[in-house]
């Protein structure tokens, strides 16, 4: 009886004295930043002089942002906002030389592929699903 009691005590000690790390909850802003970091990799390697983001802000808004530091530390940047609308995907650009319009053809195919890759990557890498 003493041996089984000792065994149970030893096992109980080991089971209940395990240090379980407390879960760290991220804010919505932190999750979006992590999602954007993952999304940025969809478009290939990021150069040392480049910063890129790609993320889904809500069910109807996607953003692609890119900054490149050029000669003389001049930063050129562009943001594309894709709005999902009943008529299609409207691209709105911060660059005045890029027309704001509904996308089609290869650009639409690329956008759909990028959003699918984004979803797959964030679900597996960030949310572990």
Helices and strands as residue ranges (DSSP letters): H 2-16, H 28-40, G 41-43, E 50-58, E 61-69, G 71-73, E 75-85, E 88-93, E 101-102, H 105-121, I 122-126
